């Protein structure tokens, strides 16, 4: 039984968004994140050779041997959506409403976290796909998420843009389901692992059955 990407992202609580200078760097960064306890990683279409990077990382596993979930972000066209899914992407993300991508996701039964900023855009994205990316999140801050959750209590909101790792808990407390982070994660493997272990929560019954005995400070799925 495989986990739905939403379950993994929500359990992970921090979704790394990689914008590297090339495919090789993206593969190295993704491999380091997986080794540190991360399972879902978003690579963006701004990376030169991004499709090759997705194809190389999609078959990888995390530190517990579970299949990695490699998403593709900054997907704004049907061509990008098709290429990402063909390369093995587990989910798609756009920074703003993208009807072309929504149609590809519908036709191919793919997970699509559509972006938006206004309440109307975010509500439409959540209604269509179950989750919405709130971008650029830093403009409204955590208080904006609180206001959105008051009228969209069931929506999975993933604020992204201008958020530092040390601020993640503030956004989660405001009602974010997970937080997208584009920079600022520690390079040291032990420090990086501590970030994910300190945030991770339970995922799904399948993961919990396969979960080893917990140790102090360990995360879940």
N, C-alpha and C positions, 0 to 999 in steps of 0.2 A: 504494500500500500504506500503510495507516494503522498507527500504533503502538498497542499495547495500553496502556491507562492505567497498568498496573503497571510496564511498561517505562519509561514517561516519568517516573513518580513516583520509581522507584528510581534512574534516571539523574540526576534533578534533586536528589535526596537531601534537599531541604528543601521541605516542602509548606506554603505559607502557608494559614492558616485564618482567614478574615475574619469578624469580628463587628462590623459597622458600625451606625450609627444609622439608616440608610436605604438604599434602593436606589441613589440617585444616588451616594452616597459609596462604596458597594460597586463600582459601575461604574468610578468614578475610580480607586479603589485597584487594582482588577483590571487596568485599562489600564496603570497605572504598572508593575505587576509584569510584565506581558507585555513591555513596552518594555525592561525591565531584564534580560530573558533568561529569565524564568520562563515555563513553558508550562502547568503544571497548577496550578490554584488551587481552593481549597475555600471556598465561600460557605455560611453556616449558615442554618438555618431560623429562627434567632433574629433575623435581619435583617428589619425591617418591609419588606414588598414584595419578599421574597427571590426569589420565582418570576419576577417581572418583571426583577430583576437578572440572574438566570440566562439568561433569554431574550435579554437585551440583550448579554450577554458571550459566550455560547456561539458566536456566529458570528465572533468576533474571531480574530486570528492573533497569534503571538508575533513577536519582533523578527526572526526568520528567515523569516517568512511561513508558518510551519506552523500548522495549526489549533489553537486553544487547547483545552484539556481542562478544562472547568469542572465541578467536582464539587459536590455538596451534602452538607453535614454536619449533624449533630444531627437525622438522619432517624430517627424512632422509630415512625412509624405508616405504615400502608399508604397513607393519603391523602397524606401528605408524599412518599412514594416515587413514587406515580403522578404527582403534580404536578411533582416535580423532573424526572422523565424526560420528561414532556410538554413541559417548558420547555426541554429540550435538554441536561440534565445528562449528562456523560460517565461519571460514577461516583457512587455513594452511599456515605455514611459514617455509622455510628451510634456513639454513645458507650458503648453497652452492648449485650448480646444483644437482638436485635429480630427475633423470628420473623416478624412481619407483613411487615417490610421484606424479609427473606430470601425470603419466598414471592413477593413482587412482583418482586424481582430475578431469581428463577428463571424465573418465567413470562415475563418480558420480556427475558430473556437480558442482563441488565444487570450491570455490575461493582459489587460491594458489598463494602466494607471494613467488616466488622462489628467492633464494639468489645467489649472484655472486660478484666477485670483478673486474675481468678484463672487459674492454668494451665489448668484445665478449660475455662473460657470462651474463652480465647485459642486453645487447641487446636481446639475445636469451630468457631470462626470461621475459622481457617486451613484446616481440613479442608473446610468448606463452600464457601469462596470463594477460597482460595489466599493470602489475606492477612488480617491482623488488626490493628486499632487497639488499642494498649495504653494504657488510660486509667483513672485519671489517672497519668501516667507518673512524675511527680516523687516520688510516694509511695515507689516502690521504687528509683528511680534506675537508672543504667546497670548496676549489679550485678544487678538483677532481670532485665534483658534478657539478660545473660550466662547466668543460670540457665535462662531460658526456651529460649535457643538450644541449650543442652546437651541438652534433651529434645525440642526442635522444630527440628532443624537446617535443615530445608527451608522453614520458614514465613517468609513476608515479614511482618516486624513493623514497625509504624509507631507508635512511642511519641509521645504527644501530651499536653500539659497541664503547664504550669509550666516549660517548657524555654525557655531564652534562646538567641538565635542563636549566641552565642559558645560554647555548650555542645554544639552539634550534632556536632562531630567526636568528642567523648567518647562520645556515644550510638552513632554509627556504628561506632566502634572496639569497642563492646560487642556489636555484632551487629545493630543496627537496620538495616533496609533503607532507611528514610527517616525523617525526623523532622518531625512537625507543629509549626508555630510559630504561636501566636496573637497575639503582640505582640513588640515590641522590634526589628522590622526597621527599618533606617535609612530616613528620608524622602528623603534626598538621592539623586537618580537614579544618580549615579556610584557612590556607596557601595553602593546596592542592587544595581546590576549586578555590582559586585565580589564581593558575597556569593554570588550564583549562579554566577558564573564560577569562583570558587574552590572550589566544591563539586561542580560538575557532572561526571558521568562519561559513558561511552559508553552509547548507548541500544540501537538495533537496526540491522540492516544497511541498512534503508531510509533511516534518518536519516543513517547514516554515508556512504551514497552521495551524499546531497544536501549533505553537510557541506562548507563552504568550507575552504580551507587553514587549518590552525590557526595561531594566533599565541600568543605567550607569555602564559600566564595565562588563555587562553580555555577554556571548557567545551565539553561535547558536547551531546547531545540535550536 
